[in-house]
Amino acid sequence: MLPAITLRNLPLKLNLFVLETIFSTNRIQWKDAVLCPDSDDSLIAFVLLKSAKSVKYAMQKMNECEISDRIIEILPSTEEEIARLEEELEKTRQKEKETSRSSNNINSSSEDKQLPKDNKLPDEDEDEDKEEVDNIECLPFSSMGLSDAVMRNLERLKFETATPIQTLAIPPALEGCDIIGRAQTGTGKTMAFGIPIVELLLKHPGKGLRALVIAPTRELAVQIKDVIADIIVDTGLKTLVVYGGDNILDQMLTLRDGIDILIATPGRLLDIQSRGRLRVDAAEILVLDEADRMLDMGFLPQMTKIFHCFYEHPQTMLFSATIPTELGKLTGINLKNPVLVDVGATDLTPLEAVSQKVLYLSPEEKEHYLYDLLDHESGPVLVFAKTKRSTERLAQTLKSKGYSATRIHGDIDQSIRTRAVEAFRNGEYKILVATDVASRGLDIDGIAHVVNFDLPMAPEDHLHRIGRTARAGATGKATTFITHKERRTIKPFNVVLGQG
């Protein structure tokens, strides 16, 4: 039986070039792929991989993958699906080769055009271009020359002194520089780009969409909107958040009334733009929050398309808790002499404020130890599971055992997800079970304990998960369950787990 996988719930506008780019970005070794209609609003993809091992790897790597705000279902292909794959490949092989060759040439010429000889990649910057972050003396906001309106809002929020990432990022951002900012979760990255956005728009008044912030998940987009809404009180600026799952017509009607700052997920942004209701190229400032996840979740083709909408280079700022080497591919093309503001550790290291514990267990023991942990924890607990199904199963099991638990994952309607998060935030539930949709953008004070019931896919994901606790100067705990089978492949996680 051929090694093949089937992807369902793909958007109708997806093409083979985008699919191939996603595979390449995630280092999935594939041979051939075909796209076929599956329903009135979705496509199905049959993908032939290079080996049986690639099937398992692809299943792990693309689990919870989101394309155009759709959670993709990925399963090993059945015999009938493999037969259909072979039939379709026979019909379209020559056409695919021509399309792939043409797409590769276009992509190559585009990269060549956008990489001027004097443009530095972040890892090629000279030492003096990198901010020294040791012993940072955090500045009071009153010393940054901010407008009266912004200062009143910061005072109302009881913010007097900037965090390290804000101290280093805000001044060059106010000067119009492109920024790459790295700092651990819960250190104020949103304010680090939110304050400059507001200040620059107030300094140079204008009409229409002028600042665009892009985030990989709906939860993070909503969180960013809430932070920026606090900064723009009494400034006359308007903001809106758009993402898949909400009525697109309502969102377009709000856009018609005039928006200065738009926060969006990539899929919904391109959807609205394709309907002719949004001029992305009018934005003077572009921000990518959690920029590393834009690559991990297969957003790179969408981000490339968004960047190509601009006739003139906008001031661009990328922020993340982790910046992998792959980010250089994106930043090298789309940034101009960026200022690197690095408040994170040189290597992936666990948050100092989080006390970590690792338990090696059999799969059967995991639930027993989870119950024991919950019985001895008085504060709110966030439990991460690997898949949507395991999240549902674990939440239902906890409820049946009498625990106060709710859950969120990508297949749940956005309004239900929002209510679940708010109920957890307000203390109606002690336990929130979630997939990695909650690892970024979930900003809830007082989470006492993060439990990795299932090991995440990558060390970077682990850092984002445990960063949901110990926020804003607090301390927290994290416990990770590792099965004996996973122990053989745990080496890449040793540093982030505090295991040396």
N, C-alpha and C positions, 0 to 999 in steps of 0.2 A: 504494500500500500504506500503510495507516494506521500512524502512529508508535506502536508498542506494545511493551511488555516483558512477559516471563513470569517469575514468581518461583516457584521450587519449594522443597520441603523446609520449608514453613511449618508451625508447630505447629498442632494441631487447634483449640486454644482461641483462636487469633487471630481478631479480628473486623475489620470494615472501618474502624471508628473508630480502632483502634490503627494499622492500616496507613496510613490517611490522616494520622495524627499523625506517623508516621515520615517520610512524604513531605514534610510541611510543615516538620518539624524540619530535614531535609536540603535544603530549598529545591528540591525536585523539582517541576517544573510538570506536573501531571497533570490529566486531565479526568474520567475514570471508571475504576472498578475493580470487579472481581467476584472472589469467592472460591469455589472449587469443590473437592470432595474429589479427592485425587490418589492416596491409598493408605489403608491402615487407620490410619496414624498421622501423616499429613501432608496439608496443603492445597496447592493451586496457585492463584496469583493472576494474572489477566490485567489489565494496566493500560494504559489508553489515555492517552498523553502529549500535550502541546500542540503539539509540533513534533518534527521529526527530530533536531534538535540536542539536545532533551531526552533522547532515547534514549541518546546517547553520555554525556551528563552523568550520567544515572541509573546507567549501567553503572559509571562511575568512582566515583561517590559511595557507592554501596551495595556495592561490591566488598568481600568479606570481612565483610559485615554479619552480625551475630549476633543472633538473636531467640530468647529462651528457650533459650539455649545451643545453638542450631542455626545452622550456617553456611548462609546462604541462597545458592542458585544463581540467578543472574539472567542472562537471555539475551534478545536481540531476539525478538519473537514471530514464529512462522512464519505462513504464509497460513492454515493450518488453525486455528491458535490464534486468529488475528484473527477468523476466521469464528465461532468459538465465543464469543469475547468479544462480538461484535455480537449474537449470539443471546441470550446471558445478559443483556446490558444491556437488550435489548428486553423481557425477561421481568420484570426486577427494578428498572428505573429508578425507578419511582414509590416503591417500598418503600425504596430507597437514599436518596432525597431525604428521606423522612420520618425515617429512622434518623439521617441526618446532621444534620438540623435539631434533633432531640431531643438528640443527643450534644453538639452545639455549645452548646445551652442549658444542659445539665448542667455542661459544662466551664466555661462562663462564670460560672454562679452559684457554682460551687465556688471559682473564683479570687477572686470578689468577697468571698465569705465569709471566706477565709483571708488577706485583705490588709487588716489594720487600718490606720486612718488614720495612726497614729503609728509604723507599721513602716517602717524605713528600708531601702532597697535599698543594696547595697554601694557603688554609684557615687554615692549621695546622702549618704553619711556626711560629717560635717564633718571638717575637717583633724585635730582632736584625737582623732577616733575611729580614725584609722589609725596603726599603730605606725611610728615612725621607725626605719628599719633601717640608716641610714648609720652606719658605725663602731660596729657592734654589739659590745658587750663580752660575749663568751660566758661563761655562768655555769657553775661546777662543779656537778655534780649534787648534791654534798653540801650546797649552799646552798639547795636547793629544798624542804627539809622532807619528803623522800620517806621511806617506811617502811623499816625495817631489812631486810625481805626483798627489796624492790626494789633497795635499795642494794647488798646482797650479790650479787645477780644482775648488776648493772651492773659491779661490781668484778670479778666472775668473767669478764665479757666484755671487761674492760680498757677500759671507757668511764668516763672521769673528767670530761670537759668536754662540755657540751651544744653542739650545732651552733647556728647562728643561728636556724633555724626552730624548734628545740627550746627555745632560750632564750626566744623570744617567745611560743610557743604553749602551752607546758606550764603556766605560772602561771595565765593566764585559764581554761584548760581545767579545772584543778584547782578553780577557783572555780565551775564549772558553766556557764560562758558558752558560747554557740554560737560556732563558730570557722569562718572561711574562711582557709585557709592556702595560700600559694603559695610554692614554692621550687623551684629547679632540681633535676633528678633526681640521685640519689645524695647528697642532703644530709641524710638522716635523717628524712624525713616520717613513716615508719611508727612510729618511736620517739616522734615528737612527739604522736601520738594514742594509741599503745599504752601509754605510761607513765601518762598521766592515766586511761585506762580502768581499768588495774589498781589504781591508787591509790584511785580513787573506789569501786570495788567492795569493796576491802579496808576502806575507812573506814566503809562502810554495808553490812554483811553482809546477804545475802538468798539466796533460792533461785530456781532456774529461770533461763531466759535473761534476762540483764540488760544485755548489750552486743551490738550487732549491727554488723558491719563489712561493707560491700558493695563489691565490686570488679568491674570489667567483664570481666576475663579469668580463666581458671582458673590461669594461671601466677602472676598477681599475687596471687590469693587464697591460693595455697599459700605464696608468699613472706611475706605478712602473717602467716599462721599460724605460720610458723617463727620470725619475730621475736617475736611475742607469747608463744610457747611458751618462749622464752629468758627473758622477763621474769617469768613466773608460776611458775618453779621454786620449790618449797617454800612456795607461798602457799596451796595447797589449791584454787585456781581451776582450772577445766577449760575447754578450748577445742576447737573442732571446725571443720574447713573442709568445705563442701559445694559441689559444682558438677556440672554435667551431664557425663555420660561415666562416672561411677562408679555403682555399684549403689545406687539410692535406698533400697532396703529396709535395707541395711547402715547407711546414714546415719541413717535414722529410728530404728533400734535403738539407735544410739549416743546420739541425742538423748533417748531414753527414759531413759537412765541419768543424765541431768542434765548440762547444759552452761551455763556462765556466760557465755562469749564465743563467738559464732558468726560465722565469716567465710564469706561466701557470694557467689555470682554471682546476679543478680536472678532469672533464669529458674528455677533450681533452688530458690531460696528460696520463690518463689510456688507452685511445684509441691508442695513439702513442706507448705506451709501449707494448700493446697487439699485435702489429704488429712486435714486435721484433726489433724495431729501436731505443730503448732508454734504457740505464741502469740507472734506478733511484737509485739503491743501491750504485752507485759510488759517489753520492753527499755527501760531508762532512758537508754541512750546509743546514738546512731546515728551511724555514720561512713560517708561516701562517699569512697573513695580513687579518684584519677584522675577526679574529678567531671566534668571537661569531656568525657571519653570517654563518659560515660553519655548525653550528648546525641548525640555523633557516631555511636554505634553503634545508635541507635534505642531506647535504654533508657528514654527519658522517660516513656512510658505506664506501664511497669512500675514505675518509681520513684514516680510519682504514686500508683499503686495501693498501694505499700508505705507511703507516708506517710499515706495515708488509713486504714491499719490502726490507727493510734495514737489512743487516746481522749484521752490527754494528750500535750502536746508533749515529746518526749524531747530531752535535750541533743544537739545536732546539730553535727557537725564535717565540713566539706568540705575535702579536700586535693587539690592538683594542682600540676603544674609550670607549667601554663598555665591561665588563667581567661579564656575568651572572653566577649564581651558577652552571648551567649545565656544564660550561667549566671545572669544576673540574673533571668531568668524563673523559674528553679527556686528560687534563694535568696530571692527576694522573697516567695514563697509560703510557704516551709517553714522559714525561720529567723527568730528573734526577736532583733533588735538585735545582729547578729553582730559579733564582734571580727575585723577584717581584719588578718591577719598576712601581710605581703607581703615576702618575702626575695628575690623574683625581680626582674628588671628591669622598668621601666615598660612597655616594648615588648618584642616577641619578639626576643631577641638570642641569638646562639650562645653556647654555654658557653665561658667564657674558657680553661678548661683543655684544650679540644679544638682541635687544629690542623687546619683544614679546607682541602680542595683540591676544586676543581670542574673536571671534564673535559668538554669539549663533543665528542661523538663521534657517528658514525653508528651505527645499531643493530647493524650488522655488526662494528663495531670494539669493542664493549663487552666481549665475551668475551676478546678478545686482550689488552686492557688489564687485565682482571681477572687473567688468568694472570700477567702481568708484575708486577702489584702483589703477588700472593700469593707469587711467587718471591722477592721482596725483603723480605717481612715475616716476621720470626721468631716473633712472638707470635700468640695466638689472634685470629681474624678472624670478625666477624659480618657476613654479607651479607644485605641486605634485597632481596627481590623483591616485585613488586606483587600477583601472584595465586598461588593454590595450584598451578596448572598450571606457571607459570613457575618456581616454587620447586622443584617436582619435577624439571622438565627441567634446570634449572641444577645441582642437586645431582647428578643422574645424570651430567651432562656432566663435572663436576669429578672425580667418582669414576673415570670412564672415562679421564681424563687423568692419573690417578695421585695426585690430591690426597686428603688425609684429610678427608672431608666428610660431614656428616649434615644432616638438615633437619627442620623442624617447620612445621606449618600447621594450620588449623582442621579439616581433614578427617581428620587422623591421630588414632587412638585415644589417649586421654589417657595411658595407661600407656606407650605407645611414645614420646609426646612427652616424658614425664618422664625416661625412660631416655636419650633423645637429649640432653636438656639436661644431665643428670648426666655423661654421657660427654664432652660438650664441656667441662663445668666441670672434670672430672678430667684433661683433657689427652689423652683417647683419640682425640679428633678435633681437628684444628687449625681447621677451618672449620665454622661453623653457618650454613646458608642458611635464611631464615625470612621469613614474611609479617609483617604488623604485629602479630600475636599476641605477638611477642617484643619489641615496642617498649616495652612497659610490664610491669613486674613481673619482668623477667629481671635478677636481681641477681647477676652473676658478676664476681668480682674479676679484674683482669688482662687484660680484653679490650683488645688493643692497637690494633685498627683496626676501624672500622665502615665498611662499603661500601654505599652506596645504589646498587645495580645498576639499580634502577628508582626514579624520583622518587616520593616519597609523595604522598598526595592533598592534604595541607594543610601549611602551615608548622609548625603545632603538632606534627604527626606527625614532622616532621624533627627537632625538638628532642628528642622522646622517643626517637627512634632513636639519635641521636648521644650521648644521655645514657647509653647502655649502656656507653660507655667513659668514662674519666676519672672514675671513681667513688671516693668516700671520699678525696678529696684528691689522687688520682693525675692524670696527664696522659694524653692519648690522641690518636688521629688519626681523621679521617673523610674519606672521599672520595666524592663524588657524581658519578655519570655522568648527563649531560644530552644528549639527542639534539638535533640541529639543529631538529627540528620543535618540541620542547618549549621551545626558546629563546625562541619568540615569546610564551609564556605564563608565563615564569619570574619576572616582576616581583614577585608576592606573596612569593617565596622569597628575594629578594635580601638582606634583613636577616639571616635565619637562616642563610643560606649565607656570611655574612661579606662580601657583595658591596656593602655600603653600602645 
